[in-house]
Structures are given as C-alpha cells and as structure tokens.
C-alpha cells in the first residue's frame, strides 16, 4: 500500500505560511548588522540573540516538507527531480530578472555575464542574498533521485541512505576542501546541515511515522482535547526554542588525515517534524479553520515568491532605496505586517505568470501538466 501524507494541500500551505512569517521575522529583526544607519531596534537586541536560531527553523521546515512529498511518491526519479528543480528555477529567474532591472535603473551594481550565470543557480548571490537554498535544492533533488532506486521497505536502510551517508560525505568534503572556494564550502555546509532534515521528512512520510509513532504516543495516551492541546503547544514551543539550546550532537568522530573531525547530526531532524506535527493538529482544532486560516494559506501558496522578493530589502545594491520603505512603519509588529503585505502583493501578481510558465514548461518538456506540490 502506497504511503499517504498526514495532511492535505491546504494544510501544507498553512504550514508554509507560518514558515514564511518566521523567515520574515528572522531577517527583519534578528540580524541588526544588516540595518542601514538610522534604522535600529535596540529594544530587540536580546530578542535578536535569543531567537535567531529558533526562527531559523523555517528553513528545516521547508526542507522537511519537501522530503515528505518525495516520501509519498512511488518514484522520485530524475524526471521528477527535473520537474521540481525547473519549477523552482522559473520562479527564481522571473523575480531575479525583475530585481536586475531595478538594480540597473539604480546603477548600484556592475553585472558580469559569469556573475549572472552563477547567481541564476544560486551559487553566488550579490543580489538574491537569501537564495542559497536554490543551489542546495538542486543538489538535494538530484541526490534524492540517485537514492530513489534503493529498496523502499527498510527504515534502517533509509536512515543510512538519506541521513547518515549524505551527512558523512559532506562532512568529509568540508574537511578535504577546507582551504578551497569559500562559496563551495558555504553551500556544502548548508547541504551537510539541511539535507538530513529533508531526508527525515522522506522517512516520516514513507513509513507513516506521524500515524504510527507520533499519534500512538500523543493521541492514544491522551484521549481528550483538553489534554492534547496543551501538550501540542508545549511540544511546539520545545521544537521552536530547542535549536537555541541544543542545535546538534556529535554521534561519532572521524579520523581524517590524522585529524579528529566530529560527525554531527542536527537536531532539526527532530525539531522540524515535531513542529509540523504539532502545527497540523493545533490547526485541526480551530473551528471554521477554512475561513480563519485562509490568509495563512494564501501566504503559504506564494511563499516561494515572497522568499525571493524580500531579498530586495537587504541586498547591498538595493537596500539604500528599499530598506527605508520596509522599516517606514517603525514598530516591529507593523514592520512585519507591512513587509508581508508588500511582498504578498507583488507575489500574488507574479504568481500568475510564473505558474503559467511552469505549466507550459511541463507540457513542453514532460508532456504533462502536473500541478506543483
């Protein structure tokens, strides 16, 4: 029997909506060194130190969701990887092109052909500074396609293939190439720390762990909502704040060329699925959730475009013009709402041509129009 996802497409968008809000708060208020002179929030200095790691959980959440969708498919072969990679790249390229035009008008950056090509795959990012995940995603989907031929009925083999082996390889590469290209080292480190969470998402959905493990512990032992809701809230907070206290653990030590290198596992492999599980169940408890959570769904639906668009507020070539616009309301809550509103409005408009181009691409190259997950 083929595995099924624990939640539907609408719930997926709600989770993405929460994750993109977390990303906005992360970038708006937890890295004060990005601010232009005249923009400061000294009252948030403690907040920035305490909550950078928790709000950064948004990235493992997105990665875990990707892994979950791979896990429920009969096959995640290179055809599927090509479709998903090109789906992402079309959205990325459309918004990158628009921001390039803006920067050319401003005359604040000198573009080179090589620079544009490297930024088109997210390898170097002077303009799209938050889009390192683009290159990671391309590599990750290709690795999943390589692993797709392995047997799909062995949890232990899946843990070894999707968590241990890729992390081990990237750990060794990080050591062997430590004096090499800085961009490669950055991207390899991102792969080392994030792919395992994508792999865990694959395992969670492939072996239906939300039903078979989480529900058996958290529902079978707690029969009533008045018991479950406080428990889910507590676990949601633990998953959120846990990164600040314990981000990773060393499970072994490698002897590489006579040096001892720790082999570490990010605890996001636990935090991200737990965060998603608790969110799903808490959302299910909300009366009239289709109506009340609709704004969150809409944010999640265009979360990709919002992620790309908000680079314009922080890139060196555009921040002098656009950062004051973002922080114009002054109060952190208002800035967050204002920034989300600006990005959502632009994302909602751009979503139409982007989805049209994706459909046409899929018809042309894959001979089918498959709606993106």
KAVENGI-V186368 format. One record per backbone hydrogen bond with DSSP energy under -1.0 kcal/mol. NH is the residue of the N-H (numbers start at 1). CO is the residue of the C=O. E is the energy in kcal/mol with one decimal. If there is no record, write none. Layout:
nh = <NH,NH>
co = <CO,CO>
e = <E,E>
This chain:
nh = <12,13,14,15,16,17,18,19,20,21,22,23,24,25,26,27,28,29,30,34,35,39,44,45,48,49,50,51,55,56,57,58,59,61,62,63,64,65,66,67,68,69,70,71,72,81,82,83,84,85,86,87,88,89,90,91,92,93,94,95,96,97,98,99,100,101,102,103,104,105,106,107,108,116,117,118,119,120,122,123,129,131,134,136,137,138,139,140,141,142,143,144,145,146,147,150,158,159,160,161,162,163,164,165,167,168,169,170,171,172,173,174,175,176,177,178,180,185,186,187,188,189,190,191,192,193,194,195,197,198,199,200,201,202,203,204,205,206,207,209,212,213,214,215,217,218,219,220,227,228,229,231,232,233,234,235,236,237,238,239,240,241,242,244,246,249,251,252,254,256,259,261,263,265,267,269,270,271,272,274,275,276,277,278,279,280,281,282,283,284,286,289,291,292,293,294,297,298,299,300,301,302,303,306,307,308,309,310,311,312,313,314,315,318,319,322,323,326,327,330,331,335,336,337,338,339,340,341,342,343,344,345,346,347,348,349,350,351,354,355,356,357,358,359,360,361,362,363,364,365,366,368>
co = <8,9,10,11,12,13,14,15,16,17,18,19,20,21,22,23,24,25,26,31,32,36,41,42,44,45,46,47,51,52,54,55,56,57,58,59,60,61,62,63,64,65,66,67,68,77,78,79,80,81,82,83,84,85,86,87,88,89,90,91,92,93,94,95,96,97,98,99,100,101,102,103,103,112,113,114,115,116,119,118,127,128,131,132,133,134,135,136,137,138,139,140,141,142,143,147,154,155,156,157,158,159,159,160,163,164,165,166,167,168,169,170,171,172,173,175,177,181,182,183,184,185,186,187,188,189,190,191,194,194,195,196,197,198,199,200,201,202,203,204,208,209,209,210,213,214,215,215,224,224,225,227,228,229,230,231,232,233,234,235,236,237,238,241,242,265,263,263,261,259,256,254,252,249,247,266,267,267,268,270,271,272,273,274,275,276,277,278,279,280,283,286,288,288,289,291,293,294,295,296,297,298,300,302,303,304,305,306,308,309,310,311,311,315,315,318,319,322,323,327,329,331,332,333,334,335,336,337,338,339,340,341,342,343,344,345,346,347,350,351,352,353,354,355,356,357,358,359,360,361,362,362>
e = <-2.0,-2.0,-1.6,-2.3,-2.5,-2.3,-2.1,-2.4,-2.6,-1.7,-2.2,-2.0,-2.1,-2.4,-2.6,-2.3,-2.8,-2.2,-1.4,-2.0,-1.6,-2.2,-2.2,-1.6,-2.9,-1.6,-2.4,-2.7,-2.1,-1.5,-1.5,-1.5,-1.5,-2.1,-2.1,-2.5,-2.9,-2.3,-2.0,-2.2,-2.3,-2.1,-1.8,-2.3,-1.2,-2.4,-2.8,-2.0,-2.6,-2.8,-2.4,-2.2,-2.0,-2.6,-2.2,-1.4,-2.4,-3.4,-2.2,-1.8,-2.7,-2.7,-1.8,-2.3,-2.6,-2.1,-2.0,-2.7,-2.7,-2.1,-2.1,-2.0,-1.1,-2.5,-2.3,-2.5,-2.1,-1.8,-1.1,-2.4,-1.4,-1.9,-1.4,-1.8,-3.1,-2.1,-2.3,-3.2,-2.7,-1.6,-2.2,-2.5,-2.1,-1.9,-2.1,-1.8,-2.2,-2.4,-2.2,-2.8,-3.1,-1.5,-2.2,-3.2,-1.4,-2.6,-2.6,-2.4,-2.0,-2.2,-2.5,-2.2,-1.4,-3.0,-2.4,-1.4,-2.5,-2.1,-2.3,-2.5,-2.9,-2.2,-2.1,-2.2,-2.7,-2.1,-2.1,-2.0,-1.1,-1.5,-2.9,-2.1,-2.1,-2.0,-2.2,-2.9,-2.0,-2.7,-2.3,-2.6,-2.8,-2.2,-2.2,-2.4,-1.7,-3.2,-2.4,-2.1,-1.3,-2.2,-2.9,-1.2,-3.1,-2.5,-2.3,-2.6,-2.5,-2.0,-2.2,-2.7,-1.9,-3.2,-2.0,-1.4,-3.1,-2.2,-2.6,-1.1,-3.6,-2.9,-1.9,-3.2,-3.0,-2.9,-2.3,-1.5,-1.8,-2.7,-2.2,-1.9,-2.8,-2.4,-2.8,-2.5,-2.2,-2.6,-2.0,-2.4,-2.9,-1.9,-1.5,-1.0,-1.1,-2.4,-2.5,-1.0,-2.2,-2.5,-2.1,-2.3,-2.4,-1.3,-1.4,-2.2,-2.6,-2.0,-2.9,-2.1,-1.3,-1.9,-1.1,-1.5,-2.2,-1.6,-2.5,-2.3,-2.2,-1.9,-2.3,-1.1,-1.3,-3.0,-2.3,-2.3,-2.9,-3.1,-2.4,-2.4,-2.7,-2.4,-2.8,-2.4,-2.0,-2.8,-3.1,-1.6,-2.4,-2.1,-2.1,-2.5,-2.0,-2.5,-2.3,-2.4,-2.3,-2.4,-2.5,-2.1,-2.3,-3.1,-1.6,-1.7>
